[in-house]
């Protein structure tokens, strides 16, 4: 290749390198015998990951200190509802200011049988 050396363009011999060599996956470039060539990469043991672990539905996998762990999911605090309240007879639950309250039912003819 051409390089400017001492302000003069000159052809210089470049030592073989892996700079422009692309190797397939699982191999790497090596200039061991004077020429770049692709050699099989050493297979390192794979670190454990969350794909190796099955967590219950109330847990999520997180890697802690390099190891996958099932961690309990913090459930969000749900808002109170009428399902949380048992109202006495003659009252019913209604949401007032985002809170369940037992309120007296207005008089009605619902349960009255006339003759």
Secondary structure, 3 states (H helix, E strand, C coil): CEEEECCEEEECCCCCCCCCCCCCCCEEEECCCCCCEEEECCCCCCCCCHHHCCCCCCEEEEEECCEEEEEECCCCCCCCCHHHCCCCCCEEEEEECCEEEEEECCCCCCCCCCC
